[in-house]
Amino acid sequence: MQNFTFHNPTRILFGKGREDEVGAVAREYGSRALVHFGGDYLRKNGLLERIEASLSAAGIEFVEYDGVVPNPRLSTVKEGIRLCRENRLDFVLAIGGGSAIDSSKAIAAGACMDGDVWDCFTGKAQVEKALPIGVVLTIPASGSESSKACIITKDEGSQKRMCSSPHILPKFAILDPETTYTLPAYQTAAGCCDIMSHLMERYFTQTEHVDFTDRLLEGALRTMLVTAPRVLAEPDNYDYRAEVMFVGNVAHNDLLGMGREEDWACHDIEHELSALYDVTHGAGLTVITPAWMKYVYKQNLPRFVQFAVRVMDVDLAFDQPEAIALEGIRRLEAFFRSLGMPTSFADLKIPADRIPEMARRALDGRPYAGHFAHLKEEDIAAIYRLAL
């Protein structure tokens, strides 16, 4: 097990009706808020009205910014920065899922710096400070509500890049499973698969003697295997929605990666699907993850056997370790399909003609991607071809 330091100060308020507390909690951090969200559903279901009533009751003035888009854009961020500066706002409240939260994080950072916020995504600058951020989560998937990471796509060239800083960790996040009842089935399933990917990016490690976090990750993955089909069958079931929302939060708050080297190759490789073809991130991951597994499993066959047996319930009666590992991958791919998720480029109607370009862009000048296996440009291209 590796040395580690764990500190996650995000306050989580979980349960029914907790969004009514947003004003009282936000008042601890500011008095003039940017309320950042996207889509008409928040107005139609009354959630936005309730949140804004809570802010007003706490004496918080606010400016609405209905600008969130999937795979959030730099142009959206820059407009939010302009609003914060012109209105002298001192707090950012994100309402929604990962797109709302990530663009809010970038806005909060950009409002406090003199230069171009994109420099923080290319390594030219670091986030030195940011406006306080709060979250009302309505789409469990990204785990961004208690993560220090933020991913933005630059409009020109469709470059999708990550910035990470403790300064953009939300101060609080309100998680009410009831707010997720109206999510479309496809978005619910994509969110569940995104959560599972966050768990697997940590599970597949070359670090030895990490059995405690192995068991935590396996428990979380098995919970998702059981609960994801149930929540699709009964979308108004509070208990199922609560399980998904809780796992989604813990999956990406850094706890489950402590003491172990994480991988993140699948995310790097998938980002090109989202950036170039505007694919839903969770859907892109269900295409890339099985292909990645088929390409790298021999790098640590015992770990893939462990995954197959402990997570996917593969019987040890299979006569060879390799057969066990491959059956585990097959069952995971079948599970993704059972949720209505794509598992190939063909399912997403993505052509093969840009594979060399995508492989180059995925590395973005780095010598390799991932840690479980160091993947060079030709390896990433091979994974894309396995996904065709």
Solvent accessible surface area in square Angstrom, and as a share of the most:
residue,aa,sasa,rsa
1,M,121,0.54
2,Q,85,0.38
3,N,155,0.79
4,F,109,0.46
5,T,125,0.73
6,F,82,0.34
7,H,142,0.64
8,N,38,0.19
9,P,77,0.48
10,T,14,0.08
11,R,97,0.35
12,I,65,0.33
13,L,10,0.05
14,F,66,0.27
15,G,11,0.10
16,K,123,0.52
17,G,27,0.26
18,R,73,0.27
19,E,2,0.01
20,D,78,0.40
21,E,64,0.29
22,V,0,0.00
23,G,0,0.00
24,A,73,0.57
25,V,10,0.06
26,A,0,0.00
27,R,116,0.42
28,E,106,0.48
29,Y,63,0.24
30,G,10,0.09
31,S,36,0.23
32,R,66,0.24
33,A,0,0.00
34,L,0,0.00
35,V,0,0.00
36,H,0,0.00
37,F,0,0.00
38,G,15,0.14
39,G,39,0.37
40,D,86,0.45
41,Y,74,0.28
42,L,0,0.00
43,R,119,0.44
44,K,167,0.71
45,N,68,0.35
46,G,21,0.20
47,L,5,0.03
48,L,4,0.02
49,E,128,0.58
50,R,100,0.37
51,I,0,0.00
52,E,25,0.11
53,A,60,0.46
54,S,17,0.11
55,L,0,0.00
56,S,66,0.43
57,A,95,0.74
58,A,28,0.22
59,G,50,0.48
60,I,4,0.02
61,E,104,0.47
62,F,63,0.26
63,V,39,0.23
64,E,64,0.29
65,Y,24,0.09
66,D,67,0.35
67,G,19,0.18
68,V,31,0.18
69,V,56,0.32
70,P,98,0.62
71,N,14,0.07
72,P,10,0.06
73,R,64,0.23
74,L,9,0.04
75,S,62,0.40
76,T,14,0.08
77,V,0,0.00
78,K,96,0.41
79,E,60,0.27
80,G,0,0.00
81,I,14,0.07
82,R,101,0.37
83,L,26,0.13
84,C,4,0.02
85,R,122,0.44
86,E,108,0.49
87,N,44,0.22
88,R,181,0.66
89,L,11,0.06
90,D,50,0.26
91,F,1,0.00
92,V,0,0.00
93,L,0,0.00
94,A,0,0.00
95,I,1,0.01
96,G,4,0.04
97,G,5,0.05
98,G,16,0.16
99,S,28,0.18
100,A,2,0.02
101,I,0,0.00
102,D,16,0.08
103,S,0,0.00
104,S,0,0.00
105,K,0,0.00
106,A,2,0.02
107,I,0,0.00
108,A,0,0.00
109,A,4,0.03
110,G,1,0.01
111,A,21,0.16
112,C,34,0.20
113,M,39,0.18
114,D,156,0.81
115,G,51,0.49
116,D,63,0.33
117,V,4,0.02
118,W,15,0.05
119,D,40,0.20
120,C,11,0.06
121,F,12,0.05
122,T,64,0.37
123,G,57,0.55
124,K,162,0.69
125,A,30,0.23
126,Q,123,0.55
127,V,13,0.07
128,E,129,0.58
129,K,125,0.53
130,A,23,0.18
131,L,25,0.13
132,P,32,0.20
133,I,2,0.01
134,G,0,0.00
135,V,0,0.00
136,V,1,0.01
137,L,2,0.01
138,T,1,0.00
139,I,30,0.15
140,P,11,0.07
141,A,15,0.11
142,S,24,0.16
143,G,1,0.01
144,S,5,0.03
145,E,2,0.01
146,S,3,0.02
147,S,7,0.05
148,K,74,0.32
149,A,22,0.17
150,C,1,0.00
151,I,33,0.17
152,I,1,0.00
153,T,4,0.02
154,K,55,0.23
155,D,60,0.31
156,E,122,0.55
157,G,52,0.50
158,S,31,0.20
159,Q,60,0.27
160,K,12,0.05
161,R,28,0.10
162,M,107,0.48
163,C,11,0.06
164,S,52,0.34
165,S,7,0.05
166,P,93,0.58
167,H,90,0.40
168,I,2,0.01
169,L,20,0.10
170,P,1,0.01
171,K,86,0.36
172,F,0,0.00
173,A,0,0.00
174,I,0,0.00
175,L,0,0.00
176,D,3,0.02
177,P,0,0.00
178,E,72,0.32
179,T,18,0.11
180,T,1,0.00
181,Y,51,0.19
182,T,97,0.56
183,L,21,0.10
184,P,82,0.51
185,A,68,0.53
186,Y,102,0.39
187,Q,68,0.30
188,T,9,0.05
189,A,1,0.00
190,A,4,0.03
191,G,4,0.03
192,C,1,0.00
193,C,2,0.01
194,D,7,0.04
195,I,0,0.00
196,M,1,0.00
197,S,3,0.02
198,H,7,0.03
199,L,0,0.00
200,M,9,0.04
201,E,7,0.03
202,R,3,0.01
203,Y,0,0.00
204,F,1,0.01
205,T,2,0.01
206,Q,67,0.30
207,T,21,0.12
208,E,126,0.56
209,H,155,0.69
210,V,3,0.02
211,D,73,0.38
212,F,142,0.59
213,T,10,0.06
214,D,6,0.03
215,R,127,0.46
216,L,65,0.32
217,L,0,0.00
218,E,8,0.03
219,G,37,0.36
220,A,17,0.13
221,L,1,0.00
222,R,94,0.34
223,T,42,0.24
224,M,0,0.00
225,L,29,0.15
226,V,74,0.43
227,T,7,0.04
228,A,0,0.00
229,P,54,0.34
230,R,120,0.44
231,V,1,0.00
232,L,49,0.24
233,A,79,0.62
234,E,87,0.39
235,P,56,0.35
236,D,99,0.51
237,N,38,0.19
238,Y,49,0.19
239,D,96,0.50
240,Y,47,0.18
241,R,8,0.03
242,A,16,0.12
243,E,81,0.36
244,V,5,0.03
245,M,0,0.00
246,F,117,0.49
247,V,17,0.10
248,G,2,0.02
249,N,7,0.04
250,V,39,0.23
251,A,1,0.01
252,H,25,0.11
253,N,23,0.12
254,D,37,0.19
255,L,73,0.36
256,L,6,0.03
257,G,4,0.04
258,M,32,0.14
259,G,3,0.03
260,R,8,0.03
261,E,64,0.29
262,E,39,0.17
263,D,4,0.02
264,W,56,0.20
265,A,0,0.00
266,C,6,0.03
267,H,12,0.05
268,D,33,0.17
269,I,0,0.00
270,E,0,0.00
271,H,17,0.07
272,E,2,0.01
273,L,0,0.00
274,S,1,0.01
275,A,11,0.09
276,L,32,0.16
277,Y,61,0.23
278,D,80,0.41
279,V,15,0.08
280,T,65,0.38
281,H,37,0.17
282,G,3,0.03
283,A,0,0.00
284,G,0,0.00
285,L,2,0.01
286,T,0,0.00
287,V,1,0.01
288,I,0,0.00
289,T,6,0.03
290,P,1,0.01
291,A,4,0.03
292,W,6,0.02
293,M,0,0.00
294,K,78,0.33
295,Y,84,0.32
296,V,2,0.01
297,Y,17,0.06
298,K,141,0.60
299,Q,113,0.50
300,N,34,0.18
301,L,46,0.23
302,P,99,0.62
303,R,25,0.09
304,F,1,0.00
305,V,25,0.14
306,Q,40,0.18
307,F,2,0.01
308,A,0,0.00
309,V,42,0.24
310,R,66,0.24
311,V,2,0.01
312,M,18,0.08
313,D,87,0.45
314,V,4,0.02
315,D,87,0.45
316,L,117,0.58
317,A,86,0.66
318,F,73,0.30
319,D,119,0.62
320,Q,107,0.48
321,P,69,0.43
322,E,65,0.29
323,A,34,0.27
324,I,9,0.05
325,A,1,0.01
326,L,72,0.36
327,E,22,0.10
328,G,0,0.00
329,I,2,0.01
330,R,125,0.46
331,R,69,0.25
332,L,1,0.00
333,E,25,0.11
334,A,34,0.27
335,F,26,0.11
336,F,3,0.01
337,R,120,0.44
338,S,85,0.55
339,L,15,0.08
340,G,54,0.52
341,M,7,0.03
342,P,12,0.07
343,T,15,0.09
344,S,23,0.15
345,F,1,0.00
346,A,70,0.54
347,D,80,0.41
348,L,39,0.19
349,K,178,0.75
350,I,10,0.05
351,P,65,0.41
352,A,50,0.39
353,D,112,0.58
354,R,84,0.31
355,I,5,0.03
356,P,88,0.55
357,E,51,0.23
358,M,0,0.00
359,A,0,0.00
360,R,132,0.48
361,R,29,0.11
362,A,6,0.04
363,L,13,0.07
364,D,74,0.38
365,G,83,0.80
366,R,100,0.36
367,P,103,0.65
368,Y,72,0.28
369,A,1,0.01
370,G,6,0.06
371,H,75,0.33
372,F,6,0.03
373,A,9,0.07
374,H,104,0.46
375,L,3,0.02
376,K,109,0.46
377,E,73,0.33
378,E,113,0.51
379,D,28,0.14
380,I,0,0.00
381,A,11,0.08
382,A,22,0.17
383,I,0,0.00
384,Y,0,0.00
385,R,130,0.47
386,L,89,0.44
387,A,4,0.03
388,L,85,0.42
